[in-house]
Amino acid sequence: MPKGNNFNYTHSLFGFLGGIILLFLIAPLAGMFLSVTVPELFATLEDREVGESIFRTLAISALATAVASIFALPLSYILARKKFPLKGLLEAIIDLPVMIPHSAAGIALLGFISRDSALGSLASSFGLNLVGSNVAIAMAMAFVSLPFLINSAKDGFAAVPVRLEQAAETLGASKLRVFTQISLPLAKRAILSGLLLMFARGMSEFGAVVIVAYHPMTTPVLIFDRFNSFGLSYAKPVAVIFVAITLILFILLRIYQKRKC
């Protein structure tokens, strides 16, 4: 009986502490939603600038995630399967965008794509200016969010039994075929989670994006611009709409992920 009481007390304490954290997460969002009136929401939904920024944000983040995955998944597989010198340093470099201030990441990217850089000069020779473009936004989103995809996929590949890959190779399958038909499907759940995390992190990015491309505006930049120019009451409806859309989107993506896995 004492053990049962101790168990109940422990779980009650955990529930109380967890409830405080949930309140901390939910209360600010609930307060923001409740502070915006329905007429304000409809007026904001009719604002063309808001609609364009939301579409731009979701589309660029999705495209950046898709393109980056082509390069990130092979790297994740190598990190999961191979041991080589300075591997720990490489993994630390991959995690660096998570740790550094994203304004610093934006400054670094700005120097990388400016007209004075090799990449910027190459783009200029074709009549393109990367700074202030959708390409710059995609690069900023990918830079800060890639670690989530790489690390999640790496864990997924590491969980795939090596003996299955070796058995397929023994039967004559090429390494590429083993990767596409065994490793990828078995690591699918972790890869989908990584893609979802990268997409989410990318579309919410502000610090790096605002430095490389204030215009065209993504929704986080638009929210900041309206807050800075007109105040909190003008920025809140945009924030509420964006949070609501992303919440619905992620619920649907999670349902899809569970059905696929």
RANORGI-V21710 format. One record per residue. N is the residue number from 1. RES is the residue in one letter. SS is DSSP state (H for helix, E for strand, C for the rest). PHI is phi in whole degrees, -180 to 180 (NA if undefined). NEAR is the number of other ideal C-beta (glycine too) atoms within 12 Angstrom. Layout:
# RANORGI-V21710
N&RES&SS&PHI&NEAR, N&RES&SS&PHI&NEAR
This chain:
# RANORGI-V21710
1&M&C&NA&7, 2&P&H&-59&8, 3&K&H&-64&9, 4&G&H&-64&10, 5&N&H&-63&11, 6&N&H&-62&12, 7&F&H&-62&13, 8&N&H&-67&14, 9&Y&H&-63&14, 10&T&H&-62&14, 11&H&H&-70&14, 12&S&H&-65&14, 13&L&H&-64&14, 14&F&H&-61&14, 15&G&H&-63&14, 16&F&H&-65&14, 17&L&H&-64&14, 18&G&H&-65&14, 19&G&H&-63&15, 20&I&H&-64&14, 21&I&H&-65&13, 22&L&H&-62&14, 23&L&H&-63&15, 24&F&H&-61&14, 25&L&H&-78&12, 26&I&H&-86&15, 27&A&H&-57&15, 28&P&H&-61&15, 29&L&H&-68&22, 30&A&H&-63&16, 31&G&H&-62&16, 32&M&H&-65&24, 33&F&H&-63&23, 34&L&H&-72&14, 35&S&C&-86&18, 36&V&C&-105&28, 37&T&C&-85&15, 38&V&H&-61&13, 39&P&H&-58&11, 40&E&H&-63&23, 41&L&H&-65&25, 42&F&H&-66&15, 43&A&H&-64&16, 44&T&H&-71&33, 45&L&H&-63&22, 46&E&C&-82&14, 47&D&C&-75&21, 48&R&H&-62&12, 49&E&H&-62&23, 50&V&H&-67&33, 51&G&H&-60&21, 52&E&H&-65&20, 53&S&H&-68&34, 54&I&H&-66&33, 55&F&H&-62&23, 56&R&H&-61&32, 57&T&H&-63&42, 58&L&H&-67&31, 59&A&H&-68&24, 60&I&H&-68&39, 61&S&H&-64&40, 62&A&H&-65&27, 63&L&H&-67&25, 64&A&H&-62&40, 65&T&H&-65&35, 66&A&H&-64&22, 67&V&H&-67&23, 68&A&H&-64&35, 69&S&H&-64&32, 70&I&H&-61&16, 71&F&H&-95&19, 72&A&H&-76&33, 73&L&H&-65&35, 74&P&H&-60&24, 75&L&H&-63&27, 76&S&H&-61&40, 77&Y&H&-65&32, 78&I&H&-62&25, 79&L&H&-64&30, 80&A&H&-77&31, 81&R&H&-106&27, 82&K&C&-111&17, 83&K&C&-114&12, 84&F&C&-153&12, 85&P&C&-60&8, 86&L&C&65&10, 87&K&H&-63&18, 88&G&H&-62&13, 89&L&H&-66&12, 90&L&H&-62&20, 91&E&H&-65&22, 92&A&H&-67&17, 93&I&H&-64&19, 94&I&H&-62&28, 95&D&H&-81&20, 96&L&H&-56&21, 97&P&H&-59&34, 98&V&H&-74&24, 99&M&H&-94&14, 100&I&C&-80&21, 101&P&C&-59&17, 102&H&H&-73&30, 103&S&H&-66&20, 104&A&H&-66&19, 105&A&H&-62&33, 106&G&H&-64&34, 107&I&H&-63&21, 108&A&H&-62&25, 109&L&H&-67&37, 110&L&H&-61&31, 111&G&H&-67&20, 112&F&H&-75&28, 113&I&H&-113&35, 114&S&C&-66&24, 115&R&C&-62&20, 116&D&C&-80&16, 117&S&C&-85&18, 118&A&H&-64&15, 119&L&H&-68&24, 120&G&H&-65&27, 121&S&H&-66&17, 122&L&H&-62&17, 123&A&H&-64&23, 124&S&H&-64&18, 125&S&H&-65&12, 126&F&C&-101&12, 127&G&C&79&8, 128&L&C&-111&19, 129&N&C&-119&22, 130&L&C&-70&32, 131&V&C&-65&31, 132&G&C&76&25, 133&S&C&-120&23, 134&N&H&-64&29, 135&V&H&-64&28, 136&A&H&-63&37, 137&I&H&-62&44, 138&A&H&-62&38, 139&M&H&-65&39, 140&A&H&-65&48, 141&M&H&-62&49, 142&A&H&-67&40, 143&F&H&-58&38, 144&V&H&-84&44, 145&S&H&-111&41, 146&L&H&-57&41, 147&P&H&-55&33, 148&F&H&-66&37, 149&L&H&-71&42, 150&I&H&-61&39, 151&N&H&-70&31, 152&S&H&-67&35, 153&A&H&-65&43, 154&K&H&-60&36, 155&D&H&-64&23, 156&G&H&-65&31, 157&F&H&-66&38, 158&A&H&-64&22, 159&A&C&-82&20, 160&V&C&-76&31, 161&P&C&-60&16, 162&V&H&-62&19, 163&R&H&-62&12, 164&L&H&-68&22, 165&E&H&-66&30, 166&Q&H&-65&17, 167&A&H&-64&14, 168&A&H&-66&25, 169&E&H&-65&20, 170&T&H&-63&11, 171&L&C&-83&14, 172&G&C&104&10, 173&A&C&-74&19, 174&S&C&-74&14, 175&K&H&-63&19, 176&L&H&-66&16, 177&R&H&-67&16, 178&V&H&-62&28, 179&F&H&-64&27, 180&T&H&-77&20, 181&Q&H&-105&20, 182&I&H&-121&28, 183&S&H&-64&37, 184&L&H&-61&26, 185&P&H&-61&22, 186&L&H&-73&27, 187&A&C&-97&33, 188&K&H&-56&26, 189&R&H&-62&24, 190&A&H&-67&33, 191&I&H&-66&37, 192&L&H&-62&30, 193&S&H&-63&28, 194&G&H&-64&34, 195&L&H&-62&39, 196&L&H&-65&36, 197&L&H&-65&34, 198&M&H&-65&42, 199&F&H&-60&37, 200&A&H&-65&28, 201&R&H&-66&37, 202&G&H&-65&44, 203&M&H&-72&42, 204&S&C&-92&31, 205&E&C&-68&42, 206&F&C&-124&35, 207&G&H&-57&29, 208&A&H&-75&40, 209&V&H&-66&49, 210&V&H&-65&32, 211&I&H&-83&32, 212&V&H&-86&42, 213&A&C&-159&34, 214&Y&C&-68&25, 215&H&C&-123&21, 216&P&C&-67&27, 217&M&C&-81&31, 218&T&C&-83&43, 219&T&H&-65&43, 220&P&H&-58&40, 221&V&H&-70&39, 222&L&H&-63&38, 223&I&H&-60&35, 224&F&H&-63&26, 225&D&H&-62&25, 226&R&H&-71&27, 227&F&H&-65&20, 228&N&H&-69&15, 229&S&H&-92&13, 230&F&H&-125&16, 231&G&C&107&11, 232&L&H&-63&19, 233&S&H&-65&18, 234&Y&H&-84&23, 235&A&H&-87&29, 236&K&H&-58&28, 237&P&H&-59&34, 238&V&H&-64&39, 239&A&H&-63&36, 240&V&H&-63&31, 241&I&H&-63&32, 242&F&H&-65&39, 243&V&H&-63&27, 244&A&H&-63&23, 245&I&H&-64&26, 246&T&H&-67&28, 247&L&H&-64&17, 248&I&H&-62&15, 249&L&H&-61&23, 250&F&H&-75&23, 251&I&H&-64&15, 252&L&H&-64&15, 253&L&H&-66&25, 254&R&H&-66&19, 255&I&H&-63&15, 256&Y&H&-62&15, 257&Q&H&-62&22, 258&K&H&-67&15, 259&R&H&-69&11, 260&K&H&-71&16, 261&C&C&-99&18
